[in-house]
Amino acid sequence: MAITLREVAIDNFNDVVRLQPAPGQESFIAPNVLSIAQSKVAPNFVPLAIHNHGTVVGFLMFGQDIETRRWHIVRLMIGEQYQRRGYAREALKQLIAQLAQHPECEEVYISYMPDNVAAERLYESLGFRKTGEFDDAGEVVMRLELPKLGI
Ligand SMILES: CC(C)(COP(=O)(O)OP(=O)(O)OC[C@H]1O[C@@H](n2cnc3c(N)ncnc32)[C@H](O)[C@@H]1OP(=O)(O)O)[C@@H](O)C(=O)NCCC(=O)NCCS
């Protein structure tokens, strides 16, 4: 496995928008093309392609909510044909490591539909814990405190 997170650009855009979740997962995630469009009107959200070697295998988006100042991972998906190989866990680990280096980011939030067992297990395994909140879409909200190095 050689997972890297890369800017969505002209060279990987088509591959990112072609990725589809597995049948039955459609209600868990917005289409990638919609998320990329949202990032154009809400530039505080950063869309990233998940590559394994040269192949685009998934997509994520993160950013800081302008009103609450909370950092959120707002999208995460791995294409149906690439799931269950550890790619999502590795991509999240890399994103969390990046966020931990950001001086203003001390914690990160993520959420999932209550029946999304895969997401719940994945997030718990990385240390996210339920806050007891549900967001406007009825998703279960989780939070991860980021380790801070230094003074
Ligand atoms: C959730 C999702 C991103 C996981 O991606 P993935 O690359 O297949 O996940 P990984 O291979 O890294 O698995 C990590 C852990 O997630 C859990 N998991 C992943 N797929 C699972 C499934 N189908 N059923 C149960 N648990 C699952 C397991 O705990 C797994 O750990 P294990 O392999 O040690 O048991 C993927 O299923 C997906 O894209 N789903 C559709 C979109 C979605 O639901 N996104 C999340 C929105 S909140």
The ligand as an ORCA input file, in Angstrom:
! r2SCAN-3c Opt
* xyz 0 1
  C     -16.487      3.605      5.273
  C     -15.432      3.426      4.166
  C     -14.814      4.783      3.838
  C     -14.351      2.459      4.653
  O     -13.352      2.372      3.651
  P     -12.363      1.105      3.525
  O     -11.148      1.540      2.803
  O     -13.108     -0.043      2.986
  O     -12.026      0.849      5.056
  P     -10.715      0.092      5.611
  O     -10.371     -1.041      4.701
  O      -9.653      1.105      5.906
  O     -11.308     -0.531      6.961
  C     -11.100      0.072      8.183
  C     -12.096     -0.495      9.189
  O     -13.427     -0.051      8.863
  C     -14.357     -1.072      9.216
  N     -15.040     -1.489      7.999
  C     -14.749     -1.130      6.723
  N     -15.651     -1.658      5.867
  C     -16.524     -2.358      6.623
  C     -17.690     -3.106      6.327
  N     -18.133     -3.246      5.071
  N     -18.355     -3.678      7.363
  C     -17.936     -3.527      8.622
  N     -16.832     -2.834      8.979
  C     -16.136     -2.252      7.982
  C     -13.573     -2.212      9.825
  O     -13.530     -1.997     11.213
  C     -12.215     -2.007      9.200
  O     -11.187     -2.541      9.981
  P     -10.716     -4.084      9.783
  O     -10.487     -4.252      8.311
  O      -9.470     -4.144     10.608
  O     -11.855     -4.903     10.274
  C     -16.072      2.793      2.882
  O     -16.827      1.672      3.263
  C     -16.951      3.752      2.087
  O     -16.467      4.506      1.254
  N     -18.268      3.701      2.352
  C     -19.209      4.556      1.610
  C     -19.087      6.008      1.998
  C     -19.170      6.194      3.501
  O     -19.960      5.569      4.203
  N     -18.334      7.133      3.973
  C     -18.322      7.509      5.363
  C     -19.306      8.604      5.552
  S     -19.436      9.006      7.269
*
